[in-house]
Amino acid sequence: MIDQAEKPQIRIKDDGESAFDLVLPKRKNGEKWKGRRHVSWRLLVLIVVSILLSFALGYLVTPLSHLLASLTGTTTAHANKVIYSDYGSTRVVDLATGQDDVYTNAALLDPTRPLVSPDGARIAYWTKTNDRLSDLWISDVKTQTVIPIGTFYVVYPKLAWSADSKQIAFAAINQSAGDSASFESEELFVADATAGALRQVTHNGYSDEQPSWSPDGKKLVYASLEDGYHRLHILDLDTLQSHIVSTACFGFVPAWSPDGTLIAFHSNHEGGTTDQVYVINVDGSGLRRLTNNDFHKEGIAWVF
């Protein structure tokens, strides 16, 4: 135990100077404490201000970094807002309050834009060869090596990176394999980001499109016309078995939440000339409408 008399004590000076005394006890061996006995109030104020500024900057910078991370595919398990683009702007909806605000006057989620992998190491992008025929490429940011994935007929050019940045999913008609250019028969494909190996994961002859990865990389949620309506389906990539999420709604451009429990998507199943944004639990329960506006919806993602 330390004797109370041995503890350092602060004594405010009473001589009008902006300083205080730090009274240090003698050490037991008789040696004096080393160091200055006067500490400036100015130094103390500078330390406090520095701490407060660091907290303030943290609160300002963090939301921006979260948004950028979500746009590149890098998200965490605590995202609680949905972002979507309309004509000429991008909006953010808060799940807790329902507040729907303009984030920026730019369509950040345009599906024709190149898509950066979550680790920032690669970029996937389409290049058009004619009105419907496109080539898919994956470029290494550091080495600038470009891997050709294939030539496809593409209706909706949405790309989806897996969370580990090793694979990319998309919907198309494989022109390289000589498939028919019937735009009602898009299938889902998964490409290896390093070797370019291509795997077709749906073979049902219906339009399957707009895939989004589950956080663990084992499943895809996508829109399909398999039952005659655009509905959300979930595909197990190990068994290649799929099931409908819900028959209570249509579904377009789904986005799996980072914690794996929710799916955000567009739908017009309640009527109207434009889609609205909805969320639903992965098991098909808890359908909830988030927007009520006439904006054209384009792209969707989870943010903070």
Secondary structure, 3 states (H helix, E strand, C coil): CCCHHHCCEEEECCCCCCEEEEECCCCCCCCCCCCCCEEEHHHHHHHHHHHHHHHHHHHHHHHHHHHHHHHCCCCCCCCCEEEEEECCEEEEEECCCCCEEEEECCCCCCCCCCEECCCCCEEEEEEECCCCEEEEEEEECCCCCEEEEEEEECCCCCEEECCCCCEEEEEEEEHHHCCCCCCCCCEEEEEECCCCCEEECCCCCCCEEEEEECCCCCEEEEEECCCCCCEEEEEECCCCCEEECCCCCCCEEEEECCCCCEEEEEECCCCCCCCEEEEEECCCCCCEECCCCCCCCEEEEEEC
